Amino acid sequence: MLLGILGVVFGSLGIHSANARMATNKASAVAGLVTSIAAPVIAVISVVSSQ
């Protein structure tokens, strides 16, 4: 869960940097943000459905 939160923070920072023209890796930042949001959601769903 902690890594998901860190992924969201760093993904958001990456997108912000790309929008400010300080970085060129916006696609990687978006991909990281999406996966760091999706992974905990999938984990919670799998734990809830297995019980």
N, C-alpha and C positions, 0 to 999 in steps of 0.2 A: 504494500500500500504506500509506503514511504517513497519507493522508487517511482510510482505513478505520479505522486504529487511533485516530485522533483522533475519528472519528465514534462509535466504541464508547465511548470515554472520556466524551465530552460527552453521549451518549445515556444512559449509566448515571448521570451526574450529574443529568441532567434527570429521570429516573425517581425518583431518590432525593429530589430537591427536591419533586417532586409528591407522593410518599408522605409527606413531612414537612409537607405543606400549605403549603409556601413558594412553590409554583407551581401553575398550573391547566392546564398543557399536557402532561399525561401521554401522551395519544394521539400527539402530535407527537414526544415523546421516544422512545416505543416504535417509531414508524415510522422514525425516524432510526437507531435501534439496529439494527432488522431490515435496513434497506437497507445500512447500513455493514458488516454481517456478510455479507450476500448478495453484494454487488458484488465483493469480492476472490475469493470462492469461485467465482463465475461466470467471472471473468477467468482464474483459474488453470485451470479446466476448459476454457475456450476455447483457451488457449495449449497445453495438453497435447494436446487433441484435434486441433489443427491441424498437429501435427508428425507 
